[in-house]
Amino acid sequence: MCPNRPEGAASEPSPAAGARARVLTLALRQAAASVGGVGALLHGWDRRTGRLTLQAVDGVAAEAVRGWAELREEQDVPPACALRRGVLVQAAGDDLGTGASGVVALPLVGAEGPIGALSVLTGDSGGEPDDVQLSFLRAVAAWTAERLESAPGQPPRRAAGPGPEPEQVRTAKATHLTAALAEAVTVQDVVRAVADHVLSPFGADGLVVSVFENGRLTRVGEVGYPLEYLRRFEGPLTAGMPVTDVLRTHKPLFLESPAEIYERYPAVKDKILMGTSPKMAWAFLPLVASGRAIGVAVLSYNQPLPFDEDARTLLTTLSALVGQGLERARLYDVEHARAQELQSILLPQALPRLPTAVAAARYLPAGRGEQVGGDWFDVIPLSAGRVAMVIGDVMGHGIAEAATMGRLRTAVRTLADLDMAPDELLSHLNDLVSDLGEDFYATCLYAVYDPAGRRCSYSVAGHPPPVFVYPDGTVHSPVTSPDPPLGAATPPFAAHGLPLPDGSLVVLCTDGLIESAAQDAEQGLARLLRVLAGAGVGPARFTGTDQEKDVRGLEELCDTVVSELLPDRGQTTDDAALLIAHTRAMPAADIASFGLPDDPRAAGQAREFVRVQLGRWGLDELTTTTELLVSELVGNVVRHARGPMRMRLLRSRILTCEVYDGSLSTPRIRHATYTDEGGRGLQLVAAMSRRWGARYLSDSKCIWAEQDIPNVTSRVGAAS
């Protein structure tokens, strides 16, 4: 069977063409058999046009490989990559739709340079080819190249090998390298700059860049080498190796042929001759900065190469530039990694799952940019089942901003524990940011959801507004005039509020999510509203008592929002944060309120109210403790405050007892002595409750205390 002919081939081959076809048939079948492949292809290369043309196919229908009938040498496909890099290339996947599991491609190298590429489509039964199979495949490729050069009708030869470009061209491109290194930020930027501006001008086919630390070389980038080959050189440095001498002497080393490297470094012979690297010449360049060797760059060539004096001088000069650039990049990478670690530690490791709210969030570092930012978010449980949701953005990037973010998050948690209203909390936070200095500013949005009153109150300091998604799918973002950022504002901050139906979503984000070079904040916010409106968020998706279902739905929604608003994360220049909370109102049956007279009879009536209500809720085991709590709380109001007075009980996972009065005085625990007849009321409250505190309204205050409900899981299941 002859190999399939490409479309347009003559139907009656000449004797010479027939002989060539038989050679190709044998080559393709041997190539496929050597690695257990399902078929093989052969491309010829025309240096003048830079095109790879399909010459023969075996084991696969010609129609199936039409997409590879003609390739450009710069294409990112295995035959072109193998030709361009001069090494064996393995790629997984079935780009041609032939049913293959991958492709193994090798360059066909003649006496004067590359003449084509041989590719084998691998099956999925035998796994990846091993070293023995690949070695045999290389032998087949060498035999094929030799036969093609001696056969009539072979692809046009290169006039010359891929050697170095003229001196003036190399010097000009060296200038480009200097500019690229000046702009390089990360270690990978440095590696790309060297690959882009050194390989081609100096005719190199391979590059390895390694950094030297803790007595060993760590590879940070490579081009033109299979990874399995490079792994053979990993480990601690040993004597008798080229890189060891280069690091010790700080001098470059040029080895022009395998014979030279074997003669000078016998220890490297076994590693190079294991059939995985065709390299024939090397330039080992020390990367020196601040008088010490920080790494090595190795340029390699597929053909023996005499390095002229100009090339040696220019490569030595360039290695000094690369060393300086690599040192700067390493310092940046270290700082960047520390800042990212600091930021990840300061952000919440997990958001709380509360009876009245569950939430999901995303923090997205900038795809491009110099340092981490100061975006942050948090969810904080408050008294009476209320939930605080906060999101902020410290202006600027770097470790200082990440640390400031941590300070602000800690301050918000401390102030939230004092049950401050959103506008009052932002006023205190503004003082903190102002004390940091004139160059520190931050935006912030602080919101509190009240499940009993079914209302959300919030204040904004220079931040994007909140977005609310109601159970019927309606999306709403209130139009308000935000106050200036923290550090630039003059309190008081405006207080906002609106009713929030049961099952609503609260969506908070930073400007990095909605604002970019391609759109302003208003356009981004409008786009966010459209995404939320079209996400199918409704009662069927976020209702019920199963919090795992709620969280899964919120995680999916976060992913949808991010993918729609930031489709190309690699091109973003600002961090972004997103927080979505699903709120659940407290059922009316779990709220009980009772007015009390402003006289000593109030304590007795409060105890009676507790006995009756806890009996209705089936919480009789808490009656005695709760009676003692309300007696002390009401007695404290009668003695030290003023009416009107009322009491409220709230049941969720915990039992909350609240006593309201008309005084704004602050309750304080006294340290009573043995001889004092009073002053121990709040000490008893603190001892009998899991936590207690006070919060202040516009014209009154509330003293509250919480108790754990025994067997809360079984009770909730029975109630539902």
Secondary structure by P-SEA (a helix, b strand, c coil): ccccccccccccccaaaaaaaaaaaaaaaaaaaaaccccbbbbbbcccccbbbbcccccccccccccccccccccccaaaaaaaacbbbbbbcccccccccbbbbbbbcccccccbbbbbbcccccccccaaaaaaaaaaaaaaaaaaaaccccccccccccccccaaaaaaaaaaaaaaaaacccaaaaaaaaaacccccccccbbbbbbbcccbbbbcccccccaaaaaaaccccccccaaaaaaaacbbbbbccaaaaaaaccccccccccccccccbbbbbbbcccccccbbbbbbbccbbbbcaaaaaaaaaaaaaaaaaaaaaaaaaaaaaaaaaaaaaaccccccccccccbbbbbbcccccccccccccccccccccbbbbbbbbcccccaaaaaaaaaaaaaaaaaaaacccaaaaaaaaaaaaaaacccccccbbbbbbbccccccccccccccbbbbbcccbbbbbbbccccccccccccccbbbbbbbccbbbbbbbcccccccccccaaaaaaaaaaaaaaccccccccccccaaaaaaaaaaaaaaaaaaaccccccccbbbbbbbbbbbccccccbbbbbbccccaaaaaaaaaaaaaaaaaccccaaaaaaaaaaaaaaaaaccccccbbbbbbbccbbbbbbbccccbbbbbbbccccccccaaaaaaaaacccccccccccccccbbbbbbcaaaaaaaaac
